[in-house]
């Protein structure tokens, strides 16, 4: 299905997302899986979701085709006040907020990870007021300890939105920056001792989290994306320069 949609969506089947989300024979778990496959086939495989970037070693023809496809997906998700984007994010929010009702812990955890991954994949194409809503952003700091890689990957994608959307002083970005300050504050007091000392953290009352190499890599990727994508906007907001300075210091400590 996802392979067919790679060719047909969005132009050949513009109502696919509403059809999927309203299909009575599917549960939310199936809808999440299909939505992620769609994102991976129709978005991520065409240049990683960034407009103007060439895929496959810089193939300019492929880049132009991707830019056109990217614009079509964005236009579809922005139509009617972002109705389709809002429906998709509603599904993701249900998964992120609590997993599947009545399911076991493993299924709930998988649903959270699917929901976060879908938002990350679709983020270049979703209107900012829909994407950067408190219903999603307020959950990220609380999910950080258990779903660190998924949250940090999503934050890295969200850090890139300004360069594509030109909304440097918008309310959605203000909400994003507040969530990022909260996440960064939680990370800072839970770092391994060697990184905490490098950032001037002498230790508090909270024990450090156990960090895998993958989690530290995802933390570095988010901080780099934060610096490159949100630097200008953060210098115009209260506390933004302090966040940038601390993030740059931690990025240097992580190497």
C-alpha positions in Angstrom: 0.0 0.0 0.0 2.7 2.4 0.9 4.6 1.6 -2.3 1.5 2.4 -4.3 1.0 5.6 -2.5 4.5 6.7 -3.2 3.4 7.1 -6.8 -0.2 8.1 -6.3 -0.2 10.3 -3.2 -1.1 13.1 -2.9 -2.2 13.9 -6.5 -3.8 10.6 -7.3 -5.5 10.1 -4.0 -5.8 13.4 -2.1 -8.4 12.0 0.3 -6.2 9.1 1.5 -5.5 10.4 4.9 -9.1 11.1 5.8 -10.1 7.8 4.3 -7.5 6.0 6.4 -8.4 7.8 9.6 -12.1 7.1 9.2 -11.8 3.5 8.0 -14.0 1.5 10.5 -12.1 -1.8 9.9 -8.8 -0.3 11.2 -7.8 0.4 14.8 -5.4 3.2 15.7 -2.4 0.9 15.8 -2.9 0.1 12.1 -3.6 3.7 11.2 -0.3 4.7 12.9 1.7 2.0 11.1 0.3 2.9 7.7 0.8 6.7 8.3 4.4 6.1 9.2 4.9 4.0 6.0 3.3 6.7 4.0 5.6 9.3 5.5 8.7 7.2 4.9 7.7 6.4 1.3 6.3 9.7 0.2 8.4 12.1 2.2 11.6 10.7 3.7 12.6 8.8 0.6 12.4 11.9 -1.5 15.3 13.9 0.0 14.7 13.6 3.7 11.9 16.1 3.9 13.9 19.3 3.2 13.0 21.4 0.2 15.7 22.1 -2.2 18.1 19.3 -1.0 19.2 16.8 -3.6 19.1 13.1 -2.7 21.2 10.3 -4.0 24.5 12.1 -4.2 23.1 15.5 -5.4 20.9 14.4 -8.4 19.5 17.8 -9.4 16.7 16.2 -11.4 15.6 14.2 -8.5 15.8 17.2 -6.2 13.5 19.2 -8.5 11.0 16.3 -8.6 11.2 16.1 -4.8 10.6 19.8 -4.4 7.5 19.6 -6.5 6.2 16.6 -4.6 7.0 18.3 -1.3 5.1 21.4 -2.3 2.1 19.2 -3.3 2.1 17.4 0.1 2.4 20.7 1.9 -0.4 22.3 -0.2 -2.7 19.3 0.6 -2.0 19.5 4.3 -2.4 23.3 4.4 -5.8 23.2 2.6 -9.0 24.0 4.5 -7.1 25.5 7.4 -4.8 22.5 7.8 -7.8 20.1 8.2 -6.0 16.9 7.1 -2.9 17.8 9.1 -5.0 18.4 12.2 -6.7 15.0 11.7 -3.3 13.3 11.4 -1.9 15.0 14.5 -5.0 14.1 16.5 -4.2 10.5 15.9 -0.6 11.0 16.8 -1.5 12.9 20.0 -3.8 10.1 21.2 -0.9 7.7 20.8 1.7 10.0 22.4 -0.5 11.0 25.3 -1.4 7.5 26.4 -0.9 4.7 23.9 -3.7 2.5 22.9 -6.5 2.3 25.4 -6.8 -1.1 27.2 -3.5 -2.3 25.8 -0.4 -3.6 27.5 2.6 -1.4 28.4 4.7 -2.6 25.4 1.9 -1.7 22.9 1.5 1.7 24.5 5.2 2.4 24.3 5.2 1.4 20.6 2.3 3.7 20.0 4.1 6.6 21.6 7.2 6.0 19.4 5.1 5.7 16.2 3.2 8.9 17.0 6.5 10.8 17.6 8.0 9.4 14.4 5.0 10.3 12.3 5.1 13.9 13.5 8.8 14.1 12.9 8.4 12.8 9.3 5.5 15.0 8.4 6.8 18.1 10.1 8.2 19.8 7.0 4.7 19.8 5.4 2.4 20.7 8.3 1.3 24.3 8.9 3.1 25.7 12.0 0.0 26.7 14.0 -1.2 23.0 13.7 2.2 21.5 14.2 3.4 23.6 17.1 0.4 23.2 19.3 0.5 23.0 23.2 -1.2 19.6 23.1 1.9 18.1 21.6 4.7 20.4 22.9 3.6 20.1 26.5 4.1 16.3 26.4 7.7 16.3 25.2 9.5 17.1 28.4 7.5 14.4 30.3 8.4 11.8 27.6 12.0 12.6 27.5 13.3 10.1 30.1 11.6 7.0 28.6 11.5 7.9 24.9 14.7 10.0 24.7 15.8 9.1 21.1 12.3 9.6 19.7 11.8 13.0 21.5 15.2 14.3 20.5 14.7 13.2 16.8 11.4 15.1 16.8 13.0 18.2 18.4 15.7 18.1 15.7 13.1 18.2 13.0 11.1 20.9 14.7 14.2 23.0 15.1 14.4 23.3 11.3 10.9 24.7 10.7 11.8 28.4 10.7 14.1 28.3 7.7 11.2 26.8 5.7 8.4 28.9 7.0 9.6 32.4 7.8 7.8 32.7 11.1 10.6 34.0 13.3 8.3 36.0 15.7 5.1 33.8 15.6 3.3 32.4 18.6 3.8 28.8 17.4 7.6 29.3 17.5 7.3 31.0 21.0 5.6 27.8 22.2 8.3 25.7 20.6 11.1 27.7 22.2 9.4 27.4 25.6 9.2 23.6 25.2 12.8 23.4 24.1 14.0 25.4 27.2 12.1 23.0 29.4 13.6 20.0 27.6 17.1 21.4 27.8 16.7 22.2 31.5 15.7 18.6 32.2 18.6 17.3 30.1 21.2 19.5 31.8 20.5 18.1 35.3 20.4 14.5 34.1 23.7 14.4 32.1 26.5 11.9 32.8 29.0 13.5 35.3 31.7 14.2 32.7 29.3 16.2 30.5 27.7 17.9 33.5 31.0 19.2 34.7 31.9 20.5 31.3 28.7 22.5 31.3 29.4 23.9 34.7 26.9 21.7 36.5 28.4 20.8 39.8 25.6 18.4 40.7 22.2 18.8 42.3 19.8 16.5 44.0 18.8 14.6 40.8 20.6 11.4 39.7 22.0 11.3 36.2 20.2 9.2 33.6 21.9 6.3 31.9 22.7 7.5 28.4 23.5 5.2 25.4 25.7 6.3 22.5 22.6 6.6 20.3 20.9 8.9 22.8 24.0 11.1 23.1 24.2 11.2 19.3 20.5 12.3 19.0 21.1 14.9 21.7 24.0 16.3 19.6 21.9 16.3 16.4 19.2 18.2 18.2 21.6 20.8 19.6 23.2 21.3 16.2 19.8 21.7 14.5 18.7 24.1 17.3 21.8 26.2 16.6 21.5 26.3 12.8 17.7 26.5 12.5 16.6 28.6 15.5 19.6 30.8 16.2 18.1 34.0 14.7 14.7 33.5 16.2 16.0 32.7 19.7 18.2 35.9 19.8 14.9 37.8 19.6 13.2 36.1 22.5 13.6 36.3 26.3 16.1 33.7 27.5 16.9 32.7 23.9 20.6 33.8 24.0 21.1 31.9 27.3 19.7 28.8 25.8 21.9 29.1 22.7 25.0 29.7 24.8 24.3 26.7 27.0 23.4 24.5 24.0 26.6 25.4 22.2 28.6 24.7 25.3 27.0 21.2 25.7 27.5 20.5 22.0 31.1 21.3 22.4 31.4 19.0 25.4 29.7 16.2 23.5 32.2 16.6 20.7 
